[in-house]
Every structure is written in structure tokens, then in C-alpha cells.
Amino acid sequence: MASSSHLLPFHLHPCHYNTKTPKNPTFRGVSSPNLGHGSCYFHQKSSFQKNSSPRIMASGSGRRQVQIVYDPDERINRLADEVDKNTGLSRLSLFSPCKINVFLRITGKREDGFHDLASLFHVVSLGDTIKFSLSPTKTKDQLSTNVPGVPLDERNLIVKALNLYRKKTGTDNFFWIHLDKKVPTGAGLGGGSSNAATALWAANQFSGCLASEKELQEWSGEIGSDIPFFFSHGAAYCTGRGEIVEDIPHALPVDLPMVLVKPQEACSTAEVYKRFRLDQASSVDPLNLLREITQNGISQDVCVNDLEPPAFEVLPSLKKLKKRIIAAGRGDYNAVFMSGSGSTIVGVGSPDPPSFIYDDDEYKDVFVSEACFVTRQENEWYKEPVSSKASLINDTPPELASPVE
């Protein structure tokens, strides 16, 4: 079981890398095949101590070689795991994936001011990592993160979710939480909603699963419309405000690659809906779109998003980006479309962005991530695929998502 970072005297630090040459990224640090593609890590400066261990390896010449391996975390993690066996769950690290809208139809305006939608949501492999540890104080949650600007109090959806769980179950567990953000903000990817769902799942694990998955799903709608979706199996037809979730029995192929491209500019969801005009929306029946996708797969014709026109008004450069990806893709993509209310453009069929993303200075700050579809098994949370990778075109850390409603 992975340990929370604040429990360890030595930590692993991610190295940013330059993807100017996409096929051969330059790493800073020591790469390791065990850490997944596109990642490298290094230990802070340390000296060899008593828990250094020799490994004997045979060489091609028949002579033995001795390799000294220093792992300062091994002994601490082993001791912590022994404590966990005796005291129950005290630490938990979970993957918090984002989603895309394969299609998004807006079907009407509601009396409460929201819009009715009909959409095929699907979880994808880009996501955050959240580490939970039981707090010994039982007075408040303490949240930390790797990016600036993220609220660390009750405005944060993670804290809202933990407060909701305590309210519904009467439990008194409080947590130390570290949020390692990778999902960009204003992207239409539901990163904050996923964080909230992951926090509810974690709180339930620490409490011995007092609530069913169905109860967690129902409760989560009280703090966000997109949160209930993440308690599906990863692919769902969502209606209402998004809180009515129907699992799709035959999800899309998990080996179908895609690329997510998000410009530095974000789209305000409120501003996009403000400019939305129902009379200019598509008239296609969303159930027909769902049927076509489940029977024949993804194509450009079925990836309808009624929020594209207003989003392109809010951010004209986004329309230009989509057109350039389609033109430069030369048939590499089955479909190119915007997710949610923007500003992420999704290209399904290839994990690679067109070369102009790397070559044109206009896109030097673009966030790029290859991705694939992800599902989960009942009674298990989502797991990050080993090959998942996210990067910026330059070395500047991205403006990352704030999980705030």
C-alpha cells in the first residue's frame, strides 16, 4: 500500500520533461521502467545507511557483480504496513481519473435554471492521485496540494465530500489529504468532480464500507452534477443535469488511443451556457447517437457537442485549434471534438497530436496528454494504466485544476 508523502523522510519528485521532440523526450533524472512511460523520479540527496542492501548479479563473463541498492523508504513502509495490519486501514492512495463527453446534447432549459442534457460520459486515463491518511486529531481535515491557487478549506470539493460523508453516516474520521494534480482547469474534463467522488470512496473504505456504491452515488449529487457519474463503471449515459446515470454494458475499447489537447486559456462554463441558444442546437436524438456508438464505434458524425458553438464564441482560438487538428490529422483520428464546455479538444484514434502543436510557437504552452478509455470493476476504484502520460509542450508546470464547485 502506498504511503502518504508526509509520512516519509524521503520523497519521490516528478521531473518535468521537454516534449519538443515527441518521440524521444529528454528526461532530467533517472528513468525507471517501473514508474510508467513518460515519468522519471529521483531521490533527494542521501547517504548510504544500515538499510543499504547488496544484490549479487551474474555478469556475462561469469564474474559476479555487486550492486548496492539503497531504499530508505522500504523499512519505514514495511513497519507502517505491519501497523496497518493491527490497527485497520490508516493510509490510502487512489487514482482520480477525469472524463470526456463522447457526445453532449442539450435538450432543454429547466425551471431551476439548469439545462437538461443527454450525454455519453466515459472515464479516461488522465487523472490525479490523492493520498489519504487518518488524522489523529479528529477535529478537521488538512488538505495539501502540489499546485498553487487550490483552495484548501471547505470551498474544495474534496473537503465538501468528506463533510458530506460524515453528515450522512455519523462517522468521526478526519483526514490528512495530499492532492497531486495533473488534470488542467477549465478543461471540460470533470477533474474536481472526480476528486470529490474519490474522496467519498476513500472515506467509505476507512469506515468499513458503511454505505453502498448506490448510496454514495445518490449522496454525491448534492454537491455536484457530474460527481454521480464516477460511481458508474466508467461508461454511462447521463441525463437530467448529469446526475441521472445509466451504466453502458458494453464500454468503448480500452485500447482505443486518443490525445487530449488543451490550450492555456480556459472556458468559463457559466459563460458558455450564457451564450448557448437552444434553437441552434443539434436536433439528432441522443439515443440514436448512443446506439450508433455502441454498435459501430466512434466517428466524427456521432461526436456531437451542442456547447461547441457557444464555447467557440467565448474562445475563438479554440475553433481554430479544432479545425487545424482535423486538417493536420490526415485521417489519423476517427473523430475530433470538444469535451464538456471546453476547452479540451479530443482526438480519438491516435495518441499523438499533429506536428504543428510542437512546431508552432502559438501552441508552446498547450497541455497535451495521451489517453485511453478506463473502466472499473464493482467494489473497486479506478486504477491508472501503466502507460498513461501527460505533458506540456514546454517545461512550465500547467495551470492545474482546482477541485472547486
Secondary structure, DSSP 8 states (H G I E B T S, - for coil): ----GGG-SS-EEE---B-SSTTS-B-SSEE-GGG-TT-EEEE-S----TT-EEEEEE-TTS-EEEEEE--HHHHHHHHHHHHHHHH---EEEEEEEEEEEEEEEEEEE-TTS-EEEEEEEEEEEEEEEEEEEE-SS-S--EEEESSTT---STTBHHHHHHHHHHHHH-----EEEEEE--SBSSSSS-HHHHHHHHHHHHHHHHTTS-S-HHHHHHHHTTT-SSGGGGGSSSEEEEETTTTEEEE-SS---TT-EEEEEE-SS---HHHHHHH--GGGS--S-HHHHHHHHHHH---GGG--BTTHHHHHHH-HHHHHHHHHHHHHHTT--SEEEE-TTSS-EEEET-SS--THHHH-GGGTT-EEEEEEB----TTS-----TT-EEEESSSS---B---B-
